[in-house]
Structures are given as structure tokens and as C-alpha cells.
Amino acid sequence: MEDLYNVLKEIGCEAERKLKEELSGPTGRLKALFYNLITPMVLNFQTEREHYHFIFHKGGSISLHPGLHMNPDVNVSGEHAELVYLLQNRDKKRFEMVERARKVKIIPRSLKGMQAVTKLRELFL
């Protein structure tokens, strides 16, 4: 079974690449201004076995750290195998189903968190 850290590390690298492309594209200056206003942004990921957090930094870099951040913008939690599966496979229908069943919870804790959830769903689902 894959561990959450490796899945998140892969997603972080992909998200950083996509984000930097978007910030340097034709409308990049406007997007960069908005992005830099909402960063840093913190996303916690928690299962019964593992806990990590992403920090989205100004300019588009993203770092992954062990443990939960004390002041996150978003909390993502769920059963380990289910969350790892969803992050690896990006199955939108299954994701919506387990989210409705409350097997995976995504809880924005700030306005930036709500914006982050919308953007991450757009990028990965």
C-alpha cells in the first residue's frame, strides 16, 4: 500500500508545476497578483496513520511538511486507504460519493481556504 507522504509529494510537484505555468502564462501577471495576496496558504492532510501539511508560497512554490499545521486554511481528513486511493486515481465520481458519505472531509477554515478548495478541485478532479 502506498503511503500518504509519497502521494502528496507527487501531487505537490505536479501542483507547483501547473501553478508556475499558470502564473507565467498570458494572463500570469493578474493571476500572480491575486495568488500572492492569498499566500501563504496552508492545507492539512490527515488520516488515522499519517499527518502532513502543504504550504503554498508566494511565487508558486509549494512545500510539504510532516505533522499538522496549527493554523490551516483547509483541513482534509479521511480513512487512509480511501484518501490515498482518491488522491492517486482522481476519480471525481467516487470522490463526490465518499465526500457525501463523510468518509472524506474537506473543511475550509478561511476565505482563502474556500478559494484553495475550488482551485484544487479544478486542477485535480
Residue, then its C-alpha position, 0 to 999 in steps of 0.5 A: m500500500e502506498d503511503l500518504y507522504n509519497v502521494l502528496k509529494e507527487i501531487g505537490c510537484e505536479a501542483e507547483r508545476k501547473l501553478k508556475e505555468e499558470l502564473s507565467g502564462p498570458t494572463g500570469r501577471l493578474k493571476a500572480l497578483f491575486y495568488n500572492l495576496i492569498t499566500p501563504m496558504v496552508l492545507n492539512f492532510q490527515t488520516e488515522r496513520e499519517h499527518y502532513h501539511f502543504i504550504f503554498h508560497k508566494g511565487g508558486s512554490i509549494s512545500l510539504h511538511p510532516g505533522l499538522h499545521m496549527n493554523p490551516d486554511v483547509n483541513v482534509s481528513g479521511e480513512h487512509a486507504e480511501l484518501v490515498y486511493l482518491l488522491q492517486n486515481r482522481d476519480k471525481k465520481r467516487f470522490e463526490m460519493v465518499e465526500r457525501a458519505r463523510k468518509v472524506k472531509i474537506i473543511p475550509r477554515s478561511l476565505k482563502g481556504m474556500q478559494a484553495v478548495t475550488k482551485l484544487r478541485e479544478l486542477f485535480l478532479 
